[in-house]
Amino acid sequence: MHTLPANIDADVVLAIGWMLDDHAKLASVSLADSVEQIRGVQTTSLTDFEIEELVIEMAGSRGLAVLLDRKAR
């Protein structure tokens, strides 16, 4: 099993779940947009990379494609 971040925030997991449940089944989930959306609704100590990991894992378990479009830093 894949190890996830040790400091997972339950509110972030719920927010990602709601976001993915509302997402169109045929469209890819954008990592950049997902991180931006989660940061807009939740305050968390998780890094962008950790949020991306959660989005990838949760989208994969729902059978959704993920668009690997990280923002340049």
mmCIF file of the N, C-alpha and C atoms, coordinates in Angstrom:
data_MODEL
# 
_entry.id   MODEL 
# 
loop_
_atom_site.group_PDB 
_atom_site.id 
_atom_site.type_symbol 
_atom_site.label_atom_id 
_atom_site.label_alt_id 
_atom_site.label_comp_id 
_atom_site.label_asym_id 
_atom_site.label_entity_id 
_atom_site.label_seq_id 
_atom_site.pdbx_PDB_ins_code 
_atom_site.Cartn_x 
_atom_site.Cartn_y 
_atom_site.Cartn_z 
_atom_site.occupancy 
_atom_site.B_iso_or_equiv 
_atom_site.pdbx_formal_charge 
_atom_site.auth_seq_id 
_atom_site.auth_comp_id 
_atom_site.auth_asym_id 
_atom_site.auth_atom_id 
_atom_site.pdbx_PDB_model_num 
ATOM 1   N N  . MET A 1 1  ? 0.835   -1.176 0.000   1.00 0.00 ? 1  MET A N  1 
ATOM 2   C CA . MET A 1 1  ? 0.000   0.000  0.000   1.00 0.00 ? 1  MET A CA 1 
ATOM 3   C C  . MET A 1 1  ? 0.884   1.244  0.000   1.00 0.00 ? 1  MET A C  1 
ATOM 4   N N  . HIS A 1 2  ? 0.441   2.266  -0.712  1.00 0.00 ? 2  HIS A N  1 
ATOM 5   C CA . HIS A 1 2  ? 1.173   3.524  -0.812  1.00 0.00 ? 2  HIS A CA 1 
ATOM 6   C C  . HIS A 1 2  ? 1.079   4.287  0.503   1.00 0.00 ? 2  HIS A C  1 
ATOM 7   N N  . THR A 1 3  ? 2.215   4.821  0.987   1.00 0.00 ? 3  THR A N  1 
ATOM 8   C CA . THR A 1 3  ? 2.190   5.608  2.220   1.00 0.00 ? 3  THR A CA 1 
ATOM 9   C C  . THR A 1 3  ? 1.786   7.039  1.901   1.00 0.00 ? 3  THR A C  1 
ATOM 10  N N  . LEU A 1 4  ? 0.853   7.546  2.647   1.00 0.00 ? 4  LEU A N  1 
ATOM 11  C CA . LEU A 1 4  ? 0.361   8.902  2.468   1.00 0.00 ? 4  LEU A CA 1 
ATOM 12  C C  . LEU A 1 4  ? 0.999   9.811  3.503   1.00 0.00 ? 4  LEU A C  1 
ATOM 13  N N  . PRO A 1 5  ? 0.880   11.121 3.344   1.00 0.00 ? 5  PRO A N  1 
ATOM 14  C CA . PRO A 1 5  ? 1.476   12.053 4.312   1.00 0.00 ? 5  PRO A CA 1 
ATOM 15  C C  . PRO A 1 5  ? 1.000   11.755 5.737   1.00 0.00 ? 5  PRO A C  1 
ATOM 16  N N  . ALA A 1 6  ? 1.917   11.871 6.677   1.00 0.00 ? 6  ALA A N  1 
ATOM 17  C CA . ALA A 1 6  ? 1.602   11.551 8.071   1.00 0.00 ? 6  ALA A CA 1 
ATOM 18  C C  . ALA A 1 6  ? 0.676   12.586 8.706   1.00 0.00 ? 6  ALA A C  1 
ATOM 19  N N  . ASN A 1 7  ? 0.711   13.803 8.202   1.00 0.00 ? 7  ASN A N  1 
ATOM 20  C CA . ASN A 1 7  ? -0.077  14.880 8.812   1.00 0.00 ? 7  ASN A CA 1 
ATOM 21  C C  . ASN A 1 7  ? -1.362  15.163 8.038   1.00 0.00 ? 7  ASN A C  1 
ATOM 22  N N  . ILE A 1 8  ? -2.042  14.116 7.576   1.00 0.00 ? 8  ILE A N  1 
ATOM 23  C CA . ILE A 1 8  ? -3.263  14.287 6.794   1.00 0.00 ? 8  ILE A CA 1 
ATOM 24  C C  . ILE A 1 8  ? -4.311  15.006 7.632   1.00 0.00 ? 8  ILE A C  1 
ATOM 25  N N  . ASP A 1 9  ? -4.941  15.968 7.014   1.00 0.00 ? 9  ASP A N  1 
ATOM 26  C CA . ASP A 1 9  ? -5.983  16.767 7.640   1.00 0.00 ? 9  ASP A CA 1 
ATOM 27  C C  . ASP A 1 9  ? -7.334  16.224 7.163   1.00 0.00 ? 9  ASP A C  1 
ATOM 28  N N  . ALA A 1 10 ? -8.168  15.763 8.087   1.00 0.00 ? 10 ALA A N  1 
ATOM 29  C CA . ALA A 1 10 ? -9.450  15.154 7.729   1.00 0.00 ? 10 ALA A CA 1 
ATOM 30  C C  . ALA A 1 10 ? -10.340 16.126 6.955   1.00 0.00 ? 10 ALA A C  1 
ATOM 31  N N  . ASP A 1 11 ? -10.306 17.400 7.294   1.00 0.00 ? 11 ASP A N  1 
ATOM 32  C CA . ASP A 1 11 ? -11.124 18.381 6.580   1.00 0.00 ? 11 ASP A CA 1 
ATOM 33  C C  . ASP A 1 11 ? -10.694 18.512 5.120   1.00 0.00 ? 11 ASP A C  1 
ATOM 34  N N  . VAL A 1 12 ? -9.400  18.398 4.870   1.00 0.00 ? 12 VAL A N  1 
ATOM 35  C CA . VAL A 1 12 ? -8.897  18.460 3.499   1.00 0.00 ? 12 VAL A CA 1 
ATOM 36  C C  . VAL A 1 12 ? -9.337  17.216 2.727   1.00 0.00 ? 12 VAL A C  1 
ATOM 37  N N  . VAL A 1 13 ? -9.276  16.058 3.356   1.00 0.00 ? 13 VAL A N  1 
ATOM 38  C CA . VAL A 1 13 ? -9.710  14.823 2.711   1.00 0.00 ? 13 VAL A CA 1 
ATOM 39  C C  . VAL A 1 13 ? -11.190 14.923 2.339   1.00 0.00 ? 13 VAL A C  1 
ATOM 40  N N  . LEU A 1 14 ? -12.014 15.440 3.244   1.00 0.00 ? 14 LEU A N  1 
ATOM 41  C CA . LEU A 1 14 ? -13.441 15.612 2.953   1.00 0.00 ? 14 LEU A CA 1 
ATOM 42  C C  . LEU A 1 14 ? -13.653 16.607 1.809   1.00 0.00 ? 14 LEU A C  1 
ATOM 43  N N  . ALA A 1 15 ? -12.911 17.718 1.821   1.00 0.00 ? 15 ALA A N  1 
ATOM 44  C CA . ALA A 1 15 ? -13.045 18.725 0.762   1.00 0.00 ? 15 ALA A CA 1 
ATOM 45  C C  . ALA A 1 15 ? -12.648 18.150 -0.596  1.00 0.00 ? 15 ALA A C  1 
ATOM 46  N N  . ILE A 1 16 ? -11.584 17.360 -0.626  1.00 0.00 ? 16 ILE A N  1 
ATOM 47  C CA . ILE A 1 16 ? -11.168 16.727 -1.877  1.00 0.00 ? 16 ILE A CA 1 
ATOM 48  C C  . ILE A 1 16 ? -12.246 15.744 -2.338  1.00 0.00 ? 16 ILE A C  1 
ATOM 49  N N  . GLY A 1 17 ? -12.790 14.978 -1.413  1.00 0.00 ? 17 GLY A N  1 
ATOM 50  C CA . GLY A 1 17 ? -13.850 14.029 -1.750  1.00 0.00 ? 17 GLY A CA 1 
ATOM 51  C C  . GLY A 1 17 ? -15.059 14.714 -2.356  1.00 0.00 ? 17 GLY A C  1 
ATOM 52  N N  . TRP A 1 18 ? -15.493 15.826 -1.754  1.00 0.00 ? 18 TRP A N  1 
ATOM 53  C CA . TRP A 1 18 ? -16.640 16.570 -2.292  1.00 0.00 ? 18 TRP A CA 1 
ATOM 54  C C  . TRP A 1 18 ? -16.315 17.134 -3.668  1.00 0.00 ? 18 TRP A C  1 
ATOM 55  N N  . MET A 1 19 ? -15.092 17.650 -3.820  1.00 0.00 ? 19 MET A N  1 
ATOM 56  C CA . MET A 1 19 ? -14.678 18.212 -5.103  1.00 0.00 ? 19 MET A CA 1 
ATOM 57  C C  . MET A 1 19 ? -14.709 17.131 -6.185  1.00 0.00 ? 19 MET A C  1 
ATOM 58  N N  . LEU A 1 20 ? -14.174 15.961 -5.875  1.00 0.00 ? 20 LEU A N  1 
ATOM 59  C CA . LEU A 1 20 ? -14.126 14.881 -6.858  1.00 0.00 ? 20 LEU A CA 1 
ATOM 60  C C  . LEU A 1 20 ? -15.514 14.307 -7.139  1.00 0.00 ? 20 LEU A C  1 
ATOM 61  N N  . ASP A 1 21 ? -16.375 14.268 -6.137  1.00 0.00 ? 21 ASP A N  1 
ATOM 62  C CA . ASP A 1 21 ? -17.733 13.772 -6.343  1.00 0.00 ? 21 ASP A CA 1 
ATOM 63  C C  . ASP A 1 21 ? -18.512 14.683 -7.293  1.00 0.00 ? 21 ASP A C  1 
ATOM 64  N N  . ASP A 1 22 ? -18.215 15.991 -7.267  1.00 0.00 ? 22 ASP A N  1 
ATOM 65  C CA . ASP A 1 22 ? -18.888 16.954 -8.133  1.00 0.00 ? 22 ASP A CA 1 
ATOM 66  C C  . ASP A 1 22 ? -18.236 17.068 -9.505  1.00 0.00 ? 22 ASP A C  1 
ATOM 67  N N  . HIS A 1 23 ? -17.095 16.421 -9.691  1.00 0.00 ? 23 HIS A N  1 
ATOM 68  C CA . HIS A 1 23 ? -16.326 16.543 -10.934 1.00 0.00 ? 23 HIS A CA 1 
ATOM 69  C C  . HIS A 1 23 ? -16.957 15.692 -12.039 1.00 0.00 ? 23 HIS A C  1 
ATOM 70  N N  . ALA A 1 24 ? -16.909 16.206 -13.266 1.00 0.00 ? 24 ALA A N  1 
ATOM 71  C CA . ALA A 1 24 ? -17.413 15.462 -14.425 1.00 0.00 ? 24 ALA A CA 1 
ATOM 72  C C  . ALA A 1 24 ? -16.607 14.175 -14.605 1.00 0.00 ? 24 ALA A C  1 
ATOM 73  N N  . LYS A 1 25 ? -17.295 13.082 -14.863 1.00 0.00 ? 25 LYS A N  1 
ATOM 74  C CA . LYS A 1 25 ? -16.633 11.777 -14.947 1.00 0.00 ? 25 LYS A CA 1 
ATOM 75  C C  . LYS A 1 25 ? -15.725 11.631 -16.164 1.00 0.00 ? 25 LYS A C  1 
ATOM 76  N N  . LEU A 1 26 ? -15.998 12.379 -17.238 1.00 0.00 ? 26 LEU A N  1 
ATOM 77  C CA . LEU A 1 26 ? -15.209 12.231 -18.462 1.00 0.00 ? 26 LEU A CA 1 
ATOM 78  C C  . LEU A 1 26 ? -14.077 13.240 -18.584 1.00 0.00 ? 26 LEU A C  1 
ATOM 79  N N  . ALA A 1 27 ? -14.013 14.206 -17.683 1.00 0.00 ? 27 ALA A N  1 
ATOM 80  C CA . ALA A 1 27 ? -12.961 15.231 -17.737 1.00 0.00 ? 27 ALA A CA 1 
ATOM 81  C C  . ALA A 1 27 ? -11.844 14.875 -16.757 1.00 0.00 ? 27 ALA A C  1 
ATOM 82  N N  . SER A 1 28 ? -10.610 15.200 -17.129 1.00 0.00 ? 28 SER A N  1 
ATOM 83  C CA . SER A 1 28 ? -9.472  14.964 -16.238 1.00 0.00 ? 28 SER A CA 1 
ATOM 84  C C  . SER A 1 28 ? -9.498  15.941 -15.073 1.00 0.00 ? 28 SER A C  1 
ATOM 85  N N  . VAL A 1 29 ? -9.022  15.489 -13.933 1.00 0.00 ? 29 VAL A N  1 
ATOM 86  C CA . VAL A 1 29 ? -8.923  16.326 -12.741 1.00 0.00 ? 29 VAL A CA 1 
ATOM 87  C C  . VAL A 1 29 ? -7.589  17.075 -12.816 1.00 0.00 ? 29 VAL A C  1 
ATOM 88  N N  . SER A 1 30 ? -7.625  18.389 -12.832 1.00 0.00 ? 30 SER A N  1 
ATOM 89  C CA . SER A 1 30 ? -6.421  19.210 -12.903 1.00 0.00 ? 30 SER A CA 1 
ATOM 90  C C  . SER A 1 30 ? -5.792  19.328 -11.513 1.00 0.00 ? 30 SER A C  1 
ATOM 91  N N  . LEU A 1 31 ? -4.518  18.950 -11.383 1.00 0.00 ? 31 LEU A N  1 
ATOM 92  C CA . LEU A 1 31 ? -3.845  19.071 -10.094 1.00 0.00 ? 31 LEU A CA 1 
ATOM 93  C C  . LEU A 1 31 ? -3.713  20.528 -9.667  1.00 0.00 ? 31 LEU A C  1 
ATOM 94  N N  . ALA A 1 32 ? -3.329  21.392 -10.593 1.00 0.00 ? 32 ALA A N  1 
ATOM 95  C CA . ALA A 1 32 ? -3.137  22.804 -10.261 1.00 0.00 ? 32 ALA A CA 1 
ATOM 96  C C  . ALA A 1 32 ? -4.444  23.429 -9.779  1.00 0.00 ? 32 ALA A C  1 
ATOM 97  N N  . ASP A 1 33 ? -5.537  23.170 -10.497 1.00 0.00 ? 33 ASP A N  1 
ATOM 98  C CA . ASP A 1 33 ? -6.832  23.718 -10.101 1.00 0.00 ? 33 ASP A CA 1 
ATOM 99  C C  . ASP A 1 33 ? -7.319  23.113 -8.788  1.00 0.00 ? 33 ASP A C  1 
ATOM 100 N N  . SER A 1 34 ? -7.045  21.828 -8.590  1.00 0.00 ? 34 SER A N  1 
ATOM 101 C CA . SER A 1 34 ? -7.477  21.161 -7.356  1.00 0.00 ? 34 SER A CA 1 
ATOM 102 C C  . SER A 1 34 ? -6.798  21.756 -6.131  1.00 0.00 ? 34 SER A C  1 
ATOM 103 N N  . VAL A 1 35 ? -5.486  21.968 -6.225  1.00 0.00 ? 35 VAL A N  1 
ATOM 104 C CA . VAL A 1 35 ? -4.751  22.548 -5.100  1.00 0.00 ? 35 VAL A CA 1 
ATOM 105 C C  . VAL A 1 35 ? -5.265  23.956 -4.810  1.00 0.00 ? 35 VAL A C  1 
ATOM 106 N N  . GLU A 1 36 ? -5.467  24.732 -5.862  1.00 0.00 ? 36 GLU A N  1 
ATOM 107 C CA . GLU A 1 36 ? -5.971  26.095 -5.706  1.00 0.00 ? 36 GLU A CA 1 
ATOM 108 C C  . GLU A 1 36 ? -7.363  26.099 -5.071  1.00 0.00 ? 36 GLU A C  1 
ATOM 109 N N  . GLN A 1 37 ? -8.220  25.178 -5.505  1.00 0.00 ? 37 GLN A N  1 
ATOM 110 C CA . GLN A 1 37 ? -9.574  25.096 -4.962  1.00 0.00 ? 37 GLN A CA 1 
ATOM 111 C C  . GLN A 1 37 ? -9.552  24.683 -3.490  1.00 0.00 ? 37 GLN A C  1 
ATOM 112 N N  . ILE A 1 38 ? -8.739  23.705 -3.139  1.00 0.00 ? 38 ILE A N  1 
ATOM 113 C CA . ILE A 1 38 ? -8.656  23.242 -1.751  1.00 0.00 ? 38 ILE A CA 1 
ATOM 114 C C  . ILE A 1 38 ? -8.083  24.346 -0.870  1.00 0.00 ? 38 ILE A C  1 
ATOM 115 N N  . ARG A 1 39 ? -7.063  25.033 -1.331  1.00 0.00 ? 39 ARG A N  1 
ATOM 116 C CA . ARG A 1 39 ? -6.490  26.144 -0.555  1.00 0.00 ? 39 ARG A CA 1 
ATOM 117 C C  . ARG A 1 39 ? -7.519  27.259 -0.344  1.00 0.00 ? 39 ARG A C  1 
ATOM 118 N N  . GLY A 1 40 ? -8.457  27.411 -1.283  1.00 0.00 ? 40 GLY A N  1 
ATOM 119 C CA . GLY A 1 40 ? -9.480  28.439 -1.161  1.00 0.00 ? 40 GLY A CA 1 
ATOM 120 C C  . GLY A 1 40 ? -10.543 28.136 -0.128  1.00 0.00 ? 40 GLY A C  1 
ATOM 121 N N  . VAL A 1 41 ? -10.762 26.845 0.158   1.00 0.00 ? 41 VAL A N  1 
ATOM 122 C CA . VAL A 1 41 ? -11.834 26.486 1.095   1.00 0.00 ? 41 VAL A CA 1 
ATOM 123 C C  . VAL A 1 41 ? -11.316 25.955 2.437   1.00 0.00 ? 41 VAL A C  1 
ATOM 124 N N  . GLN A 1 42 ? -10.037 25.561 2.499   1.00 0.00 ? 42 GLN A N  1 
ATOM 125 C CA . GLN A 1 42 ? -9.488  24.986 3.726   1.00 0.00 ? 42 GLN A CA 1 
ATOM 126 C C  . GLN A 1 42 ? -8.145  25.616 4.076   1.00 0.00 ? 42 GLN A C  1 
ATOM 127 N N  . THR A 1 43 ? -7.947  25.858 5.347   1.00 0.00 ? 43 THR A N  1 
ATOM 128 C CA . THR A 1 43 ? -6.636  26.264 5.849   1.00 0.00 ? 43 THR A CA 1 
ATOM 129 C C  . THR A 1 43 ? -5.963  25.007 6.378   1.00 0.00 ? 43 THR A C  1 
ATOM 130 N N  . THR A 1 44 ? -4.780  24.716 5.860   1.00 0.00 ? 44 THR A N  1 
ATOM 131 C CA . THR A 1 44 ? -4.100  23.478 6.241   1.00 0.00 ? 44 THR A CA 1 
ATOM 132 C C  . THR A 1 44 ? -2.593  23.674 6.236   1.00 0.00 ? 44 THR A C  1 
ATOM 133 N N  . SER A 1 45 ? -1.915  22.827 6.988   1.00 0.00 ? 45 SER A N  1 
ATOM 134 C CA . SER A 1 45 ? -0.454  22.858 7.008   1.00 0.00 ? 45 SER A CA 1 
ATOM 135 C C  . SER A 1 45 ? 0.139   21.932 5.942   1.00 0.00 ? 45 SER A C  1 
ATOM 136 N N  . LEU A 1 46 ? -0.719  21.232 5.200   1.00 0.00 ? 46 LEU A N  1 
ATOM 137 C CA . LEU A 1 46 ? -0.231  20.354 4.138   1.00 0.00 ? 46 LEU A CA 1 
ATOM 138 C C  . LEU A 1 46 ? 0.431   21.179 3.038   1.00 0.00 ? 46 LEU A C  1 
ATOM 139 N N  . THR A 1 47 ? 1.493   20.645 2.471   1.00 0.00 ? 47 THR A N  1 
ATOM 140 C CA . THR A 1 47 ? 2.152   21.307 1.339   1.00 0.00 ? 47 THR A CA 1 
ATOM 141 C C  . THR A 1 47 ? 1.338   21.043 0.072   1.00 0.00 ? 47 THR A C  1 
ATOM 142 N N  . ASP A 1 48 ? 1.623   21.804 -0.974  1.00 0.00 ? 48 ASP A N  1 
ATOM 143 C CA . ASP A 1 48 ? 0.953   21.583 -2.254  1.00 0.00 ? 48 ASP A CA 1 
ATOM 144 C C  . ASP A 1 48 ? 1.205   20.159 -2.741  1.00 0.00 ? 48 ASP A C  1 
ATOM 145 N N  . PHE A 1 49 ? 2.429   19.667 -2.577  1.00 0.00 ? 49 PHE A N  1 
ATOM 146 C CA . PHE A 1 49 ? 2.765   18.309 -3.007  1.00 0.00 ? 49 PHE A CA 1 
ATOM 147 C C  . PHE A 1 49 ? 1.926   17.274 -2.256  1.00 0.00 ? 49 PHE A C  1 
ATOM 148 N N  . GLU A 1 50 ? 1.732   17.459 -0.956  1.00 0.00 ? 50 GLU A N  1 
ATOM 149 C CA . GLU A 1 50 ? 0.934   16.510 -0.174  1.00 0.00 ? 50 GLU A CA 1 
ATOM 150 C C  . GLU A 1 50 ? -0.536  16.544 -0.600  1.00 0.00 ? 50 GLU A C  1 
ATOM 151 N N  . ILE A 1 51 ? -1.052  17.726 -0.897  1.00 0.00 ? 51 ILE A N  1 
ATOM 152 C CA . ILE A 1 51 ? -2.426  17.822 -1.397  1.00 0.00 ? 51 ILE A CA 1 
ATOM 153 C C  . ILE A 1 51 ? -2.525  17.132 -2.758  1.00 0.00 ? 51 ILE A C  1 
ATOM 154 N N  . GLU A 1 52 ? -1.528  17.334 -3.612  1.00 0.00 ? 52 GLU A N  1 
ATOM 155 C CA . GLU A 1 52 ? -1.508  16.670 -4.914  1.00 0.00 ? 52 GLU A CA 1 
ATOM 156 C C  . GLU A 1 52 ? -1.523  15.161 -4.757  1.00 0.00 ? 52 GLU A C  1 
ATOM 157 N N  . GLU A 1 53 ? -0.742  14.630 -3.807  1.00 0.00 ? 53 GLU A N  1 
ATOM 158 C CA . GLU A 1 53 ? -0.724  13.189 -3.554  1.00 0.00 ? 53 GLU A CA 1 
ATOM 159 C C  . GLU A 1 53 ? -2.110  12.680 -3.186  1.00 0.00 ? 53 GLU A C  1 
ATOM 160 N N  . LEU A 1 54 ? -2.790  13.413 -2.303  1.00 0.00 ? 54 LEU A N  1 
ATOM 161 C CA . LEU A 1 54 ? -4.134  13.011 -1.887  1.00 0.00 ? 54 LEU A CA 1 
ATOM 162 C C  . LEU A 1 54 ? -5.101  13.054 -3.064  1.00 0.00 ? 54 LEU A C  1 
ATOM 163 N N  . VAL A 1 55 ? -5.020  14.099 -3.878  1.00 0.00 ? 55 VAL A N  1 
ATOM 164 C CA . VAL A 1 55 ? -5.909  14.211 -5.037  1.00 0.00 ? 55 VAL A CA 1 
ATOM 165 C C  . VAL A 1 55 ? -5.678  13.033 -5.986  1.00 0.00 ? 55 VAL A C  1 
ATOM 166 N N  . ILE A 1 56 ? -4.422  12.708 -6.254  1.00 0.00 ? 56 ILE A N  1 
ATOM 167 C CA . ILE A 1 56 ? -4.106  11.595 -7.159  1.00 0.00 ? 56 ILE A CA 1 
ATOM 168 C C  . ILE A 1 56 ? -4.645  10.283 -6.610  1.00 0.00 ? 56 ILE A C  1 
ATOM 169 N N  . GLU A 1 57 ? -4.400  10.008 -5.346  1.00 0.00 ? 57 GLU A N  1 
ATOM 170 C CA . GLU A 1 57 ? -4.871  8.764  -4.731  1.00 0.00 ? 57 GLU A CA 1 
ATOM 171 C C  . GLU A 1 57 ? -6.397  8.670  -4.744  1.00 0.00 ? 57 GLU A C  1 
ATOM 172 N N  . MET A 1 58 ? -7.051  9.770  -4.380  1.00 0.00 ? 58 MET A N  1 
ATOM 173 C CA . MET A 1 58 ? -8.512  9.751  -4.281  1.00 0.00 ? 58 MET A CA 1 
ATOM 174 C C  . MET A 1 58 ? -9.170  9.733  -5.663  1.00 0.00 ? 58 MET A C  1 
ATOM 175 N N  . ALA A 1 59 ? -8.586  10.439 -6.635  1.00 0.00 ? 59 ALA A N  1 
ATOM 176 C CA . ALA A 1 59 ? -9.119  10.408 -7.997  1.00 0.00 ? 59 ALA A CA 1 
ATOM 177 C C  . ALA A 1 59 ? -8.941  9.013  -8.594  1.00 0.00 ? 59 ALA A C  1 
ATOM 178 N N  . GLY A 1 60 ? -7.798  8.404  -8.339  1.00 0.00 ? 60 GLY A N  1 
ATOM 179 C CA . GLY A 1 60 ? -7.539  7.054  -8.834  1.00 0.00 ? 60 GLY A CA 1 
ATOM 180 C C  . GLY A 1 60 ? -8.514  6.036  -8.287  1.00 0.00 ? 60 GLY A C  1 
ATOM 181 N N  . SER A 1 61 ? -8.856  6.169  -7.015  1.00 0.00 ? 61 SER A N  1 
ATOM 182 C CA . SER A 1 61 ? -9.803  5.223  -6.420  1.00 0.00 ? 61 SER A CA 1 
ATOM 183 C C  . SER A 1 61 ? -11.210 5.400  -6.984  1.00 0.00 ? 61 SER A C  1 
ATOM 184 N N  . ARG A 1 62 ? -11.493 6.567  -7.580  1.00 0.00 ? 62 ARG A N  1 
ATOM 185 C CA . ARG A 1 62 ? -12.795 6.827  -8.213  1.00 0.00 ? 62 ARG A CA 1 
ATOM 186 C C  . ARG A 1 62 ? -12.758 6.564  -9.718  1.00 0.00 ? 62 ARG A C  1 
ATOM 187 N N  . GLY A 1 63 ? -11.606 6.176  -10.231 1.00 0.00 ? 63 GLY A N  1 
ATOM 188 C CA . GLY A 1 63 ? -11.474 5.898  -11.658 1.00 0.00 ? 63 GLY A CA 1 
ATOM 189 C C  . GLY A 1 63 ? -11.422 7.150  -12.514 1.00 0.00 ? 63 GLY A C  1 
ATOM 190 N N  . LEU A 1 64 ? -11.015 8.278  -11.933 1.00 0.00 ? 64 LEU A N  1 
ATOM 191 C CA . LEU A 1 64 ? -10.923 9.534  -12.663 1.00 0.00 ? 64 LEU A CA 1 
ATOM 192 C C  . LEU A 1 64 ? -9.496  9.747  -13.174 1.00 0.00 ? 64 LEU A C  1 
ATOM 193 N N  . ALA A 1 65 ? -9.384  10.299 -14.360 1.00 0.00 ? 65 ALA A N  1 
ATOM 194 C CA . ALA A 1 65 ? -8.074  10.648 -14.915 1.00 0.00 ? 65 ALA A CA 1 
ATOM 195 C C  . ALA A 1 65 ? -7.572  11.920 -14.244 1.00 0.00 ? 65 ALA A C  1 
ATOM 196 N N  . VAL A 1 66 ? -6.252  12.041 -14.125 1.00 0.00 ? 66 VAL A N  1 
ATOM 197 C CA . VAL A 1 66 ? -5.648  13.210 -13.491 1.00 0.00 ? 66 VAL A CA 1 
ATOM 198 C C  . VAL A 1 66 ? -4.744  13.910 -14.502 1.00 0.00 ? 66 VAL A C  1 
ATOM 199 N N  . LEU A 1 67 ? -4.916  15.222 -14.614 1.00 0.00 ? 67 LEU A N  1 
ATOM 200 C CA . LEU A 1 67 ? -4.085  16.054 -15.478 1.00 0.00 ? 67 LEU A CA 1 
ATOM 201 C C  . LEU A 1 67 ? -2.906  16.557 -14.654 1.00 0.00 ? 67 LEU A C  1 
ATOM 202 N N  . LEU A 1 68 ? -1.697  16.148 -15.002 1.00 0.00 ? 68 LEU A N  1 
ATOM 203 C CA . LEU A 1 68 ? -0.500  16.508 -14.241 1.00 0.00 ? 68 LEU A CA 1 
ATOM 204 C C  . LEU A 1 68 ? 0.008   17.870 -14.712 1.00 0.00 ? 68 LEU A C  1 
ATOM 205 N N  . ASP A 1 69 ? -0.638  18.929 -14.248 1.00 0.00 ? 69 ASP A N  1 
ATOM 206 C CA . ASP A 1 69 ? -0.354  20.289 -14.695 1.00 0.00 ? 69 ASP A CA 1 
ATOM 207 C C  . ASP A 1 69 ? 0.050   21.194 -13.536 1.00 0.00 ? 69 ASP A C  1 
ATOM 208 N N  . ARG A 1 70 ? 1.108   20.851 -12.867 1.00 0.00 ? 70 ARG A N  1 
ATOM 209 C CA . ARG A 1 70 ? 1.560   21.639 -11.726 1.00 0.00 ? 70 ARG A CA 1 
ATOM 210 C C  . ARG A 1 70 ? 1.929   23.053 -12.154 1.00 0.00 ? 70 ARG A C  1 
ATOM 211 N N  . LYS A 1 71 ? 1.665   24.005 -11.287 1.00 0.00 ? 71 LYS A N  1 
ATOM 212 C CA . LYS A 1 71 ? 2.037   25.393 -11.557 1.00 0.00 ? 71 LYS A CA 1 
ATOM 213 C C  . LYS A 1 71 ? 3.540   25.552 -11.372 1.00 0.00 ? 71 LYS A C  1 
ATOM 214 N N  . ALA A 1 72 ? 4.167   26.344 -12.224 1.00 0.00 ? 72 ALA A N  1 
ATOM 215 C CA . ALA A 1 72 ? 5.598   26.615 -12.107 1.00 0.00 ? 72 ALA A CA 1 
ATOM 216 C C  . ALA A 1 72 ? 5.856   27.463 -10.875 1.00 0.00 ? 72 ALA A C  1 
ATOM 217 N N  . ARG A 1 73 ? 6.921   27.154 -10.178 1.00 0.00 ? 73 ARG A N  1 
ATOM 218 C CA . ARG A 1 73 ? 7.261   27.892 -8.957  1.00 0.00 ? 73 ARG A CA 1 
ATOM 219 C C  . ARG A 1 73 ? 8.626   28.483 -9.090  1.00 0.00 ? 73 ARG A C  1 
# 
